Amino acid sequence: MPSQTITVSPAPQATLAQNTDRNIPPNVYTLPQTAQLEALYTIIRNKETSRGDFLFYSDRIIRLLVEEGLNHLPVVNKVVETPTGATYEGVGFQGKICGVSILRAGEAMEAGLREVCRSVRIGKILIQRDEETAQPKLFYSKFPSDIAQRYVLLLDPMLATGGSAIKAVEVLIEHGVPAERIIFINLIAAPEGLTNFCTKYPTTKIITGWIDEGLNERAYIIPGLGDFGERRYCV
């Protein structure tokens, strides 16, 4: 049977409705906004939550986000034989994938990706603010040698102004990855960051768990959850 790319329905109705109601760009998708998901976010937002609980419940959300990200990858027809001797006409992923984490907080999402994608390759990228220009600057990157042939899941838990994520996509494009083959996955996003990112890269999908109210005068996400890296790695 010849291979044929299948378009997968990328988002549940609740996600699309939220995008419509809040004027969110069409390439942004959220997890279904269920009571259980909100309960998980309530725990990790709480400043009194212990580090152990923060790790456990943020990891639960990350796992959901990675699974949703995989839903947006294209697939092809695939026929297999079952143990009963019957054939099953199913699908398989069209191409290879890899993860790229934006250091350091993005590293926290690598385990969730490895849990659902066996032996997945993972690259890393370090972007920090240049004190002279106040613009994001690339300090370090290491990618699989064949990254230009892969679909990339870009990992970073927080999207505030969007500067680091925009720079990361720019670097990936310079390494031969088309913008439409990048899926950016994060836990919490600010509308300002979504607008900035999607204006620059309208064909790159964003999978986020929750869209917050906005940014304060210091460009912190409100209500947010504080500094994800500090809460994740510091005792």
C-alpha positions in Angstrom: 0.0 0.0 0.0 1.5 3.4 -0.9 2.3 5.8 1.9 0.0 8.7 2.2 0.2 11.6 4.7 -2.8 11.9 6.9 -3.9 15.2 8.4 -4.5 14.6 12.1 -7.2 16.7 13.9 -4.8 18.6 16.1 -7.0 19.9 18.9 -10.1 19.2 20.9 -13.1 21.5 20.7 -12.4 23.0 24.1 -9.0 24.2 22.9 -10.4 25.8 19.7 -13.2 27.5 21.7 -10.7 29.1 24.0 -8.6 30.3 21.1 -11.7 31.9 19.6 -12.9 33.5 22.8 -9.5 35.1 23.7 -8.3 36.0 20.2 -5.4 33.6 20.5 -3.5 33.1 17.2 -4.7 30.0 15.3 -1.4 28.2 15.6 -1.7 28.1 19.5 -3.3 25.1 21.2 -4.0 24.5 24.8 -4.7 21.3 26.8 -8.4 20.8 27.5 -9.2 23.1 30.4 -10.6 20.5 32.8 -11.1 20.8 36.5 -8.3 18.2 37.0 -5.9 20.2 35.0 -6.7 23.4 36.9 -6.2 21.5 40.1 -2.7 20.5 39.0 -1.9 24.1 38.1 -3.3 25.4 41.4 -0.8 23.1 43.2 2.2 24.2 41.3 1.2 27.9 41.5 0.9 27.8 45.3 4.0 29.3 46.9 3.6 27.0 49.8 3.8 23.9 47.7 6.9 21.7 48.6 9.6 21.1 46.1 8.7 17.5 46.0 5.1 18.2 45.1 6.1 20.8 42.6 8.3 18.3 40.8 5.6 15.6 40.9 2.7 17.7 39.7 4.6 19.8 37.1 5.9 16.5 35.7 2.3 15.3 35.3 1.5 18.4 33.3 4.6 18.0 31.2 3.7 14.5 30.3 0.2 15.6 29.1 1.8 18.4 27.1 4.3 16.0 25.4 1.5 13.6 24.5 -0.5 16.5 23.0 2.5 17.6 21.1 2.8 14.2 19.5 -0.8 14.5 18.4 0.3 17.3 16.0 2.9 15.2 14.1 1.9 14.0 10.6 1.4 10.3 10.1 1.3 7.9 7.2 -0.7 4.7 6.6 0.9 1.6 8.0 -0.3 -2.0 7.8 0.9 -4.5 10.4 0.1 -8.2 11.2 -1.4 -8.9 14.6 -0.6 -12.0 16.7 -3.9 -13.5 15.5 -2.7 -13.5 11.9 -5.0 -10.7 10.9 -3.8 -7.4 9.4 -4.5 -4.0 10.8 -4.5 -0.8 8.8 -3.1 1.8 11.1 -0.7 4.7 11.0 2.8 5.5 11.9 4.8 8.7 12.4 5.9 10.2 9.1 9.4 11.1 10.2 11.9 11.0 13.1 11.6 13.5 15.9 13.9 15.1 18.5 13.6 17.3 21.5 15.4 20.6 22.0 15.4 22.1 25.5 16.0 25.7 26.2 18.4 25.7 29.1 18.1 25.6 32.0 14.4 25.2 32.8 13.6 23.4 29.6 15.7 20.5 30.8 13.0 19.7 33.2 10.8 18.7 30.3 13.3 16.2 28.8 12.2 13.3 31.1 8.6 13.7 30.1 9.6 13.4 26.5 11.8 10.3 27.1 9.0 8.6 28.9 6.8 8.6 25.8 9.4 8.5 23.0 11.9 5.7 23.4 15.5 6.5 22.7 14.6 10.0 21.5 17.5 12.3 20.6 17.6 15.6 22.6 19.5 18.8 21.7 20.2 21.7 24.0 20.3 25.5 23.5 21.3 28.2 25.9 20.0 31.7 25.2 20.5 34.6 27.6 19.8 38.3 27.6 22.7 40.5 26.2 23.2 43.2 28.8 24.4 45.7 26.2 21.6 45.3 23.7 18.9 43.8 26.0 18.2 41.3 23.2 18.3 37.5 23.6 21.7 36.1 22.5 22.8 32.6 21.7 25.5 31.3 24.0 25.5 27.6 23.3 23.7 25.0 21.1 24.2 21.3 20.5 21.9 19.4 18.1 21.7 16.0 16.5 23.7 16.0 13.3 20.6 15.2 11.2 18.3 17.7 12.9 17.3 19.3 9.6 15.5 16.0 8.7 13.6 15.7 12.0 10.5 17.2 13.5 11.5 19.2 16.6 9.7 19.5 19.9 11.1 22.7 21.4 10.8 22.6 25.2 10.6 25.5 27.7 8.1 25.7 30.6 7.4 29.5 30.5 6.6 31.9 27.6 6.7 35.5 28.8 7.8 38.0 26.2 8.7 35.3 23.8 12.2 36.5 23.2 14.1 33.3 24.0 11.6 31.1 22.1 11.8 33.3 19.0 15.6 33.2 19.2 15.6 29.4 19.6 13.4 29.0 16.5 15.7 31.3 14.6 18.7 29.1 15.5 16.9 25.9 14.5 15.9 27.4 11.2 19.6 28.4 10.6 20.4 24.7 11.2 18.0 23.7 8.4 14.8 22.9 10.3 11.7 24.4 8.6 9.5 26.6 11.0 6.5 24.4 10.2 8.4 21.3 11.5 8.9 22.9 15.0 6.4 22.4 17.8 7.0 24.6 20.8 5.7 23.1 24.1 5.4 25.0 27.4 3.4 25.0 30.6 2.3 28.6 30.9 2.1 31.4 28.3 1.4 35.1 28.5 -0.7 36.6 25.7 2.0 39.1 24.9 4.5 36.3 24.3 2.1 34.4 22.2 1.4 37.4 20.0 5.1 38.2 19.6 6.0 34.6 18.8 3.1 33.9 16.4 3.7 37.2 14.5 7.3 36.1 13.8 6.5 32.4 13.2 2.9 31.9 12.2 3.6 28.3 10.9 5.2 27.0 14.1 2.6 25.4 16.5 2.6 26.2 20.2 1.2 23.7 22.7 0.6 25.3 26.1 -1.1 24.1 29.2 -2.5 27.4 30.3 -2.7 31.0 29.0 -2.3 33.5 31.9 -3.5 37.1 32.3 -0.4 38.8 31.1 2.9 40.4 32.1 3.6 42.9 34.9 6.0 45.8 34.7 8.9 43.5 35.3 7.8 41.1 32.5 6.8 38.4 34.9 3.8 36.2 34.0 0.8 37.0 36.2 -0.5 35.1 38.1 2.2 32.7 37.0 4.1 30.4 39.3 7.3 32.2 40.0 10.7 31.2 38.6 10.2 27.6 37.3 13.9 26.8 37.4 14.4 28.1 40.9 11.5 26.1 42.2 12.5 23.0 40.2 16.2 22.8 41.0 16.8 24.8 44.3 16.0 23.1 47.6 
